[in-house]
Amino acid sequence: MIWLEALLILVGAYLAGSIPMGYLVGKLFYKTDIRTAGSGNIGATNALRLFGTRTGIIILLLDMLKGFAVVILSKMLLGDYPWLVVLSGLVVILGHIFTIFLGFKGGKGVATAGGVFLALAPGELGLALLFFIIIVLITRYVSLGSILAAISFGIFVGLRQYFSPSPDWVKVAFTVVVVAMIIYKHKENIGRLIRASENKIRFTKKGSL
C-alpha cells in the first residue's frame, strides 16, 4: 500500500511542480506570454522585470509554496520513509524545470527548491537566503546571487550533517544534485556574467495585481 501512496504522491508532486505560476499570472493579469518577453524565463526574476516588484514577489512565493506544500504533505504521509520524502522534493523541482504544461520547458528551479528546503533544512536555507540578499544588493545580479546562494546552501547542509551525531547523507546527496541542477540551469547566465552582459535587477512598480 505504501508504494501506491508513494506513486500517487510522486505523480502529484510532479504535476504540482509543473504548474507554471509565472506564465499563468502573466496571461491572466497582464495578457502577456512571459516566455516571449524579457529573458523568456517563467520565473520570478523575469516577472519582476516585466510586471513589477510586487508581482515578482508573488510569483516567487507561489513557486516556493509548490515545493514546501509537497514536502510537508509527503512528511505527513511518508514520514517513515525519509528517502521518499526527499524524492518527492526532487520530483517537484523537476516538475518546475520540465513542466508538462509548457512542453517540458519551465523555470530554473530556484524558488521551488527554496520551498523544498524550507521544509527540509530551514536553518541552512535562512543562511543561504541572507547570503543571496547580500550578493544581490551589492551586485544587482539575481543570477549570481542564486548560484552563490545555492553553493553556500550545499556547504551549510554538508557541514551540519558532517558534524551531526546522526548524519543524513541522503539529504546531502539530494542537496548536491539540486545545487548541480540549479548551476546547470544558469549556464547561459554564467556566460553573460563572464562577458559582463548580464542584466541587472531594478525594483519597479508596474501594472496591477
N, C-alpha and C positions, 0 to 999 in steps of 0.2 A: 504493500500500500504506500510506503514511504516513497518508492520510486515513481509511482503515479503522481503523488503530490509534488515531488521534485520536478518531474517533467512539466507539469502544469505551471509551476512557479517559474521555471526557466523560460518557457514559451511566453508567459505573461511578462516576464522581465524584459525579454527582447522586444515585445510589442510596446511596452511602456516606454522603453528607451527610444523606440523608433518614432514616437510622437514628436514631430518637428515643431517645437514651440515657436521658434523664431519665424519660420515660414508661415505658420498659422496666424500669428499676431500681425505679421506684415500684410498678409492677404485680407484678414478680417477688418483690421482697423486703419490700414494705410493704403489698401488697394495696390500693394507693391509686392512683387515676387523678389524676396530678398536674395535669391540665387542669381538674379540678373542685375544686381545693384551693388555698389561698393566693392568689397572684396569677393562677393559671391558666396561667402560662408553664411550658414544659417544660425550661427551662434550669437551670443550676447554682444561681443565686441563690434561686429558689423552692424547689428541692430542699433547699438548705441550711436554709432556714426550716422546711420541713416535716419533714425527715428527719435533720437534724443536720449539723454541720460536716464530719465525715469523708465522709459520703455526698455532700454538695455538692461537695467537692473531687474525689472520684472521678468524678462526672459531668462536672465541669469538664475533667478530664484526658482523659476519653473523648471528649468533644466536640472538644477540641483535637487529639486523635490522628487524628480523621477528616480534618481539614484538612491536618495535617502529612503523614500517610501518602500522601494523594492527590498532593500536590505532589512529594514525594520520588519516588514511582513515575513521575509524569509527567516529572520531570527525567531519570530513567534511560532512559525510552523515547522521549521527545520533546525531548531536550536540545538538538537542533539547531534547534528551533523555539521560542524563548523565549516568544513570544506565546501559543502553545498551552499551555505550562506555566502561564502566568498565567491563561489562560482556564479551565483545569481548577480553579484555585484559586477563581475566581469561581463556577464551577458547583457546587463542593462547598458553598460558603457558601449559595448559593441553595437547594440541596437541604435544608440545615438549616432555613432560614427557611420554605420552602414544601415540607415533606415530603409525599411522595406517600402515605405510610403513615398519615397523620393528616388526610386531607382537605385537604392543602396548607396546613395551619396549624401552623407549627413555632415555633422559638425566635427570638431576636433576632440570632443570628449572631456574637456577640462572641467566644465561646470557639473556635468553628470558624475564624473569621477569625484568631484568635490562633495557631492551629496552622498555618494557611496562611502567615502572615507569619513564624512561627518558621523555616520552611523558606526563605522568600524574603528576609527582612530581619531577621535575628536581633538585630543590634545596635540598630536603631531600636525593635524590639519590646521589648527589655530596658529601654530608657529610658522607653518608654510604660508598661510594667508597673510600674516604680518610681514613676512619676507616679500611676498608678492606686492603688497601695498607700497612698501618702501621702494622697491625697484621701479614700479610704475610711476610713482610720484617723482622720482629722480630722473628717469629716462623718458617717460611718456610712451614707452613701448610695452603694450599689453602682452605681445607675443614673447618678448624677452622675460617679462615677469612671470608668465605662465611656465615657460621652460625651466627657469631657475627655481621657481617655487616647487615644481614637480620633482626636480632633482633633490632639492633640500628636504622635501617631504620623504622621499625614499631614504635619505640618510637618517632622518629623525626616526622613522619606523625601524630601520635596521639597528640603530644604536639602542633603541628602547628594548627591542627583542633580544639583542645580544647580552644586555645586562639584566634581563629578566630571569628570575629563577626557573620559570617555565616558558621558554621562548616559543612563539608561534611562528614557525618557519613557513607555514602555508601562507600566512599573511604577508611575510616578507617577499616570498616568491610572487605572490599576486601583485604586490606593490611594484616590484621590479618590472613585471610585464606591463602594467598600466603606465608607468613612467616612460618606458620604452615606446609604447604606442603614442603617447602624447608628444614625445620628442619627434617621432617619425611623422606624425600628422602636421608638425610645424616645420617640415623640411623646406618648404617654399619660403616661409618667414625667415628661417635661418639664412637662406641665400640672400634675401633682401637686406637683412641686418648686416651681413658681411659687405654687401655693396652699398650700404648706407642709404637704401632706397625704401626702407620700411616706413609705413605711415605711422605717425604719432597720434595718440589719442587726444581728443579735445572734448571736454564735457560741455554739452549744449542742451538747449531746450527746443524741441521740435515737435510739431503735431500735437495730438492729444490722445490719451488713452484712459 
